Amino acid sequence: MVAVFHVFVVDGQAVVLEAVRLLCAEHGGLEFAGGASSVPEAARTLDEVSADVLLIDLELPASLELVRTARSRWPRTAVLAMHDGTAPERLQQAMSMGAMGIVEKSAEISELTGAIRRAATGGPRTHGAAAAPAGADEKDVPLSPRERAVLSLLAAGRSNQEIATELGISPRTVASHVASIYRRLQVETRIEAATAAIRLGIASGSEADSDT
């Protein structure tokens, strides 16, 4: 018997609410539990419905507070934070407040459904945060000095071409370093790598925010 996960979404855009509803209708094992366009509306509705996964748009006012309170108010509901270019420091806050993961609004359908299922089943929190334990510092990270330099610039919002120019290496070499960084930190996107850089002290939140 296939497990069914009930999904509730909080987003100010009606098109996103409808997209999640259609996503659930078209994919086995997912059921649309409802949606809300604001945090206050979501708080009222979630007291009345059963949801396994709560998708929250981090751009909404009070969205981080909803992430924080969800753990105690609806302890059986896993939080998955959505973003569209949100500053890495804010993403890290969401994770520290209890979000099971981070997913971009532009993510492929397979990535979104996979993130929902991982959140619902208590899978590893690898989306939007490094797998390194809290409190780890730079010396604990298995990155070479060159990879640390690349990661620092990546976290500051630099493109591969800009990183190549600044470090005096080829864009292909930069791409190779980025791939290695992703693998070593167990992340999948630039925003996740930037978040990891902040957590590990390789970049500051202000640096990562500067180009967003």
C-alpha angles and dihedrals in degrees: 000000000000116000115239119216119200114220127202120187131201113196135138093224117082090206090062092050090051092046091055091047091053091044091057092046092053100044124067116235095031125096127183108239095181143278144242134199096213140032095247091051091048093051092053094046097044090060087063104040136057115239130174095190129030116201111202127188104224091208092068118101111263091010093133090051089054090052089051097047096042092076093062101027098046104016094171092056119089117214122225114185120214125203144173106205096329115170112268091235090059091049090052090051090054091052093047090050092057110278111151092213151340126243131181118235088230092055120129115263091247090054092050095047090046091051091049092052093046091051092047093050096042095250124170116301096234100133112093097359138066118255089232113112121259111271095031114140135205096274090059094057116097093225128124119237089256092051090050090052091050092047092050091054092043089054089052089060099257120154121233090257092052091048090050092051094047095047096039095239134115124272088240090057090049090052089051091051091048091052090051091048091052091050096046095046093039094234130134108202140040092250090055091048090050090050090051090050090056093048092049095046095246090118135014126237090243091056092050091048095050097085100033 
